[in-house]
Amino acid sequence: MVYGQVVIGPPGSGKTTYCNGLSQFLQLIGRKVAVVNLDPANDQLPYDCVVNIEDLIKLEDVMLQYELGPNGGLIYCMDYLEKNIDWLQDKLKPFEKDHYFLFDFPGQVELFTLHSNAKNIILEIYNKWDYRLTAVHLVDAHLCSDPGKYISALLLSLTSMLHLELPHINVLSKIDLIESYGKLDFNLDFYTEVQDLSYLQYCLDQNLHSAKYRKLTKELCELIEDFSLVSFTTLDIQDKQSVANLVKLIDKTNGYIFASIEGDVNEFAKIAARSLDWDNSVEAVQERYMHDRDIGDVETDSS
């Protein structure tokens, strides 16, 4: 069985840094790692990759030849990769026996919310090649400091989950910088557990621009809550314990945790029911990264 991760998220969320840091961590704990760069716009890689899409197609060449912008060029590159998926399969085969894969995808969100090319590539790998994959969706943690941006991140996360149809983990990356753009209105668990979003309405009403869209915001929040699918875990890629906690969670979702068990149903059941035994709770993460704070409930009664 082949295991791995599909790393996605908007530009600037830290996907390449994540792949670099995680590959080093996994190697330290004894796993052989194969990083696959499928982002043709990522021409300065901090990690060594076993497959690079630039060996198949270059974004700059596409933009020049077809007079496309960066987004149009990326969509063309994904279409081209989908039509030449055999090239990718041939490149990956030598590493399938004993490597754990990290697929570094482009950051253009329309690839994972609107267009089918990236989805078709991922599902080809997942269903036909029988790779056990988890989608790891990175969102910059500082978006929590702006209620409007946080709601946008929730919508993006939900749409990606529904579009890709994979085991899925949403991650607040760069948690060490969570208050770099301002203090949060609520405790960290409000944002990780996606609790009662109606409380965000009070915060948004304090902004005259946001208040104009009160009804729209209310409907969007209700939509997110109706699906009840989105939650977040946290990550500081420079902290080994934070990375280890995330790896535990991913290993359970893609089945890697069961890799050493052969045919014992009882053992499968025990491991599936076992607690993840977190070493860092949300409260501990808040205490570490949100300094000098006394976070209380925000008054929801505007009167």
Secondary structure as the mmCIF struct_conf table of DSSP 4:
data_model
#
loop_
_struct_conf.conf_type_id
_struct_conf.id
_struct_conf.beg_label_comp_id
_struct_conf.beg_label_asym_id
_struct_conf.beg_label_seq_id
_struct_conf.end_label_comp_id
_struct_conf.end_label_asym_id
_struct_conf.end_label_seq_id
STRN STRN1 VAL A 2 ILE A 8
BEND BEND1 PRO A 10 PRO A 10
TURN_TY1_P TURN_TY1_P1 PRO A 11 GLY A 12
BEND BEND2 SER A 13 SER A 13
HELX_RH_AL_P HELX_RH_AL_P1 LYS A 15 LEU A 28
TURN_TY1_P TURN_TY1_P2 ILE A 29 GLY A 30
STRN STRN2 VAL A 33 ASN A 37
TURN_TY1_P TURN_TY1_P3 PRO A 40 ALA A 41
BEND BEND3 GLN A 44 GLN A 44
BEND BEND4 PRO A 46 TYR A 47
BEND BEND5 VAL A 50 VAL A 50
STRN STRN3 VAL A 51 ASN A 52
HELX_RH_3T_P HELX_RH_3T_P1 ILE A 53 ASP A 55
TURN_TY1_P TURN_TY1_P4 LEU A 56 LEU A 56
HELX_RH_AL_P HELX_RH_AL_P2 LEU A 59 TYR A 66
TURN_TY1_P TURN_TY1_P5 GLU A 67 GLU A 67
HELX_RH_AL_P HELX_RH_AL_P3 PRO A 70 LYS A 83
TURN_TY1_P TURN_TY1_P6 ASN A 84 ASN A 84
HELX_RH_AL_P HELX_RH_AL_P4 ILE A 85 LEU A 92
HELX_RH_3T_P HELX_RH_3T_P2 LYS A 93 PHE A 95
TURN_TY1_P TURN_TY1_P7 GLU A 96 ASP A 98
STRN STRN4 TYR A 100 ASP A 104
HELX_RH_3T_P HELX_RH_3T_P3 VAL A 109 PHE A 112
TURN_TY1_P TURN_TY1_P8 THR A 113 LEU A 114
BEND BEND6 SER A 116 SER A 116
HELX_RH_AL_P HELX_RH_AL_P5 ASN A 117 LEU A 123
HELX_RH_PI_P HELX_RH_PI_P1 GLU A 124 LYS A 128
BEND BEND7 TRP A 129 TRP A 129
STRN STRN5 TYR A 131 ASP A 140
HELX_RH_3T_P HELX_RH_3T_P4 ALA A 141 SER A 145
BEND BEND8 ASP A 146 ASP A 146
HELX_RH_AL_P HELX_RH_AL_P6 PRO A 147 LEU A 164
BEND BEND9 LEU A 166 LEU A 166
STRN STRN6 HIS A 168 SER A 173
HELX_RH_3T_P HELX_RH_3T_P5 ILE A 175 LEU A 177
TURN_TY1_P TURN_TY1_P9 ILE A 178 TYR A 181
BEND BEND10 ASP A 185 PHE A 186
HELX_RH_AL_P HELX_RH_AL_P7 LEU A 188 THR A 192
TURN_TY1_P TURN_TY1_P10 GLU A 193 VAL A 194
TURN_TY1_P TURN_TY1_P11 LEU A 197 LEU A 197
HELX_RH_AL_P HELX_RH_AL_P8 SER A 198 ASP A 205
TURN_TY1_P TURN_TY1_P12 GLN A 206 GLN A 206
BEND BEND11 ASN A 207 ASN A 207
HELX_RH_AL_P HELX_RH_AL_P9 LEU A 208 ALA A 211
TURN_TY1_P TURN_TY1_P13 LYS A 212 TYR A 213
HELX_RH_AL_P HELX_RH_AL_P10 ARG A 214 PHE A 227
TURN_TY1_P TURN_TY1_P14 SER A 228 SER A 228
STRN STRN7 PHE A 232 THR A 234
TURN_TY1_P TURN_TY1_P15 ILE A 237 GLN A 238
HELX_RH_AL_P HELX_RH_AL_P11 LYS A 240 ASN A 254
BEND BEND12 GLY A 255 GLY A 255
HELX_RH_3T_P HELX_RH_3T_P6 TYR A 256 PHE A 258
TURN_TY1_P TURN_TY1_P16 ALA A 259 SER A 260
BEND BEND13 GLY A 263 GLY A 263
HELX_RH_AL_P HELX_RH_AL_P12 VAL A 265 ALA A 273
BEND BEND14 ARG A 274 ARG A 274
BEND BEND15 ASP A 279 ASN A 280
HELX_RH_AL_P HELX_RH_AL_P13 VAL A 282 TYR A 289
BEND BEND16 MET A 290 MET A 290
BEND BEND17 ASP A 292 ASP A 292
HELX_LH_PP_P HELX_LH_PP_P1 ASP A 297 GLU A 299
#
